[in-house]
Amino acid sequence: MTSAATSPVTEYLRLGLAFDRLEEGFVDAFTGDAALRAEVMNAPSPDPTVLADRARGLRRDLPGDLPSARAEFISAHLAALECSARRFAGEDIGFVDEVRTYFDVDIALGDEQEYRDAQAAMAAELDVADSGGERLIEAYAAYKRADEIPADRVDECVRAFSGALRERVRSTFPLPDNEIVEFEVVSDKPWSGFNYYLGGYRSRVAINTDLTQYMSTLPHLIAHEAYPGHHTEHCRKEEILVGGGQLEQTIFLVNTPQCLMAEGLADHALRAAVGPDWGLWAQEIYADLGLRFDGARAQRMSTASSGLLGVRQDAALLLHDRHLDHDSVASFLQRWLLAPPERARQMLRFLTSPLWRAYISTYVEGYRLLDTWLDEVPASSRLARFGRLLDEPLTPAQLRAELGPAGAGP
């Protein structure tokens, strides 16, 4: 019998916690044994080469006394941690291989014709004849300006959508009575929003005020970070999985398959909570706040621009795989996303962060994989399938296995 102190799960947690000593923020959340965390934090600074060796050794010793499904989950995350340790040690790892090992997906440059088609659809919605010129850029900029939430109304809107989504979600996916999300505004961050899960069914969600908040995207942001996105997933897994003894679920680590699943889930959260007519639903909430919002048009624009999903991943590939300079990649983002220069530079900040540079693939490939998996069942069963994402420790490999030959991947 393996003792708790030397069990594969405890050693996995100890290893994962050590990565926060190399890069603060690598441990996105830890709700486990405080004494174990203190032990790791008070130990000498770890050598990344030693961490890579430990990850390989732990993976080799699996499954130990673990059920196969739990062992496979931990094994996939140990592979990702080994790759991170090798990069921290200064090893040169190709970007495509890095993403594959972190997130268990293969990536490649997208088709620019798909981007042209998306811009043409956007131009048609904006009543612009030239889908590739300055007129589209100007029309899209005017559309975005009209969509802006006044800075002094953002907090009010955040709380309105959080309350409305919480009520809807709790009726479908029960949450503990004491669960709560607290919102705060922050600045000087490379992201637009971030969920800090604190354990005990509590989250702190930070909204970056450096970035303008828009009426068409705020409902997605709140659903993504809170209900039924990250906060809801953490709560359900803490209650069901951790409560059932799966202590490996007490840690959430950046640059692992966990992240791809979580971001894919969160990007489908608004549709899961509200359905395809999310814009019309949001329009009513904004009306109650005295704000005019054309929900039907927002839905059409969202559909038209959906073909641009892969642009930011392409930008990461151009930076880290093709080694283009920052100015060229910023121009690429401006061209295809119709982004102003300052917004393109903000995106570059995320794509060049040592910790986050590969993370964009969690949104792109996570959305694609989960969309395929969710659409495999009849519409009447889609919500129940989404619930599995909240409650089960699924991985990209498991989803591909359920999809069969059509889901074949790495």
Sequence and secondary structure as in RCSB ss.txt:
>XXXX:A:sequence
MTSAATSPVTEYLRLGLAFDRLEEGFVDAFTGDAALRAEVMNAPSPDPTVLADRARGLRRDLPGDLPSARAEFIS
AHLAALECSARRFAGEDIGFVDEVRTYFDVDIALGDEQEYRDAQAAMAAELDVADSGGERLIEAYAAYKRADEIP
ADRVDECVRAFSGALRERVRSTFPLPDNEIVEFEVVSDKPWSGFNYYLGGYRSRVAINTDLTQYMSTLPHLIAHE
AYPGHHTEHCRKEEILVGGGQLEQTIFLVNTPQCLMAEGLADHALRAAVGPDWGLWAQEIYADLGLRFDGARAQR
MSTASSGLLGVRQDAALLLHDRHLDHDSVASFLQRWLLAPPERARQMLRFLTSPLWRAYISTYVEGYRLLDTWLD
EVPASSRLARFGRLLDEPLTPAQLRAELGPAGAGP
>XXXX:A:secstr
   GGGSHHHHHHHHHHHHHHHSTTSEEEE S HHHHHHHHHS    HHHHHHHHHHHHHHTTTTS HHHHHHHH
HHHHHHHHHHHHHTT    HHHHHHHHHS       HHHHHHHHHHHHHHTT S TTSHHHHHHHHHHHHHHB  
GGGHHHHHHHHHHHHHHHHHHHS   TT EEEEEEE S SSSEEEEEEETTEEEEEEETTS  BTTTHHHHHHHH
TSSSHHHHHHHHIIIIITTT GGGGEEESSSHHHHHHHHHHHTHHHHHH TTHHHHHHHHHHHTT    HHHHHH
HHHHHGGGTTHHHHHHHHHHTS   HHHHHHHHHHHH   HHHHHHHHHHHH TTTTTTHHHHHHHHHHHHHHHH
TS HHHHHHHHHHHHHS   HHHHHHHHGGGG   
